[in-house]
């Protein structure tokens, strides 16, 4: 029996790293979690989309009076342990953490580099 009866795929997302320094709450990062049933078991992977590098010009310039769209650059996408998303958001994700397919390889990564930047589909660990 699947871990989540009647659900074969689930996507969830939200904000992490909201910055209010500019007088306005600006989200720096967004999280996404994909969950699915594989071989009758729950499986999941977590992702963080980071737009922090592109916010510099917005945060350092005076408030805009016109309605033009501010200059936003591309964001970076990382595959991350779901436990990191849970810690950053304060949300309880025990079942998803237990089903996380992202494999950390501590011997291959320096301490503190738990996230993998995704630049191609092949970078995703399932």
PLY file of the C-alpha trace (Angstrom):
ply
format ascii 1.0
element vertex 126
property float x
property float y
property float z
element edge 125
property int vertex1
property int vertex2
end_header
0.00 0.00 0.00
1.37 3.46 -0.88
2.51 5.67 1.99
-0.09 8.26 0.93
-3.25 6.40 -0.16
-4.97 7.80 -3.27
-1.98 10.00 -4.14
0.50 9.01 -6.81
2.17 12.42 -7.31
2.40 15.55 -5.21
4.16 18.88 -5.61
4.47 21.48 -2.87
6.35 24.74 -2.63
6.82 27.92 -0.63
9.18 30.69 0.42
12.40 30.60 2.39
14.81 33.44 3.11
12.48 36.46 3.03
14.43 39.73 3.33
12.74 42.77 4.83
15.87 44.98 4.83
14.56 47.09 1.96
11.34 47.90 3.83
9.51 45.34 1.71
9.50 41.57 2.19
11.46 40.16 -0.75
11.75 36.38 -1.03
15.32 35.33 -1.69
14.62 31.64 -2.15
11.71 29.35 -2.97
11.43 25.66 -2.22
9.79 22.88 -4.16
9.22 19.29 -3.10
8.15 16.59 -5.52
6.74 13.38 -4.05
5.57 10.24 -5.84
4.91 6.57 -5.28
7.59 4.24 -6.62
7.36 0.48 -6.10
4.50 1.05 -3.61
6.72 3.33 -1.49
6.76 7.09 -1.04
9.67 8.82 -2.79
10.51 12.54 -2.69
13.11 15.10 -3.72
13.61 18.70 -2.60
14.74 21.76 -4.52
15.58 25.37 -3.72
15.43 28.13 -6.31
17.71 31.00 -5.26
17.38 34.49 -6.66
19.69 36.12 -4.09
22.45 37.02 -6.61
19.99 38.94 -8.80
18.51 40.98 -5.92
21.60 43.13 -5.30
20.61 45.92 -7.71
17.06 45.97 -6.33
18.08 46.10 -2.67
20.77 48.78 -3.10
18.88 51.30 -5.20
16.30 53.83 -3.98
12.62 52.89 -4.03
11.12 52.91 -7.52
8.37 55.38 -8.20
7.50 54.15 -11.68
5.65 50.91 -12.32
8.26 49.31 -14.57
9.35 45.80 -13.71
12.63 45.76 -11.76
15.65 44.12 -13.45
15.70 40.51 -12.26
18.36 38.07 -13.37
18.15 34.30 -13.57
17.83 32.26 -10.41
19.92 29.24 -9.50
18.34 25.86 -8.79
19.68 23.39 -6.23
18.71 19.87 -5.26
18.80 19.81 -1.46
18.04 17.43 1.38
14.39 17.80 2.37
15.57 18.01 5.98
17.26 21.33 5.06
13.96 22.68 3.70
12.18 21.56 6.88
14.82 23.28 9.03
14.65 26.53 7.00
10.84 26.69 7.01
10.06 25.24 10.43
7.58 22.86 8.79
7.19 19.24 9.89
8.21 17.00 6.99
9.20 13.78 8.72
7.52 11.47 6.21
9.04 13.32 3.25
12.48 13.38 4.90
12.26 9.61 5.30
11.40 9.25 1.61
14.06 11.65 0.30
15.90 10.20 -2.73
18.68 12.77 -2.63
21.81 10.91 -1.58
24.45 12.85 0.26
27.97 11.67 -0.35
29.93 13.21 2.53
33.25 11.75 1.42
32.92 13.43 -1.98
31.83 16.85 -0.66
33.42 19.31 1.72
31.48 19.90 4.94
28.77 22.50 4.36
28.24 21.69 0.69
25.06 19.66 1.02
23.32 21.28 -1.96
23.92 20.38 -5.61
23.46 23.17 -8.14
21.44 21.89 -11.09
22.52 23.05 -14.51
21.20 20.07 -16.50
18.61 17.34 -16.04
21.40 14.80 -15.54
22.41 16.61 -12.32
19.21 15.47 -10.55
19.62 12.59 -8.13
16.60 10.26 -8.05
0 1
1 2
2 3
3 4
4 5
5 6
6 7
7 8
8 9
9 10
10 11
11 12
12 13
13 14
14 15
15 16
16 17
17 18
18 19
19 20
20 21
21 22
22 23
23 24
24 25
25 26
26 27
27 28
28 29
29 30
30 31
31 32
32 33
33 34
34 35
35 36
36 37
37 38
38 39
39 40
40 41
41 42
42 43
43 44
44 45
45 46
46 47
47 48
48 49
49 50
50 51
51 52
52 53
53 54
54 55
55 56
56 57
57 58
58 59
59 60
60 61
61 62
62 63
63 64
64 65
65 66
66 67
67 68
68 69
69 70
70 71
71 72
72 73
73 74
74 75
75 76
76 77
77 78
78 79
79 80
80 81
81 82
82 83
83 84
84 85
85 86
86 87
87 88
88 89
89 90
90 91
91 92
92 93
93 94
94 95
95 96
96 97
97 98
98 99
99 100
100 101
101 102
102 103
103 104
104 105
105 106
106 107
107 108
108 109
109 110
110 111
111 112
112 113
113 114
114 115
115 116
116 117
117 118
118 119
119 120
120 121
121 122
122 123
123 124
124 125
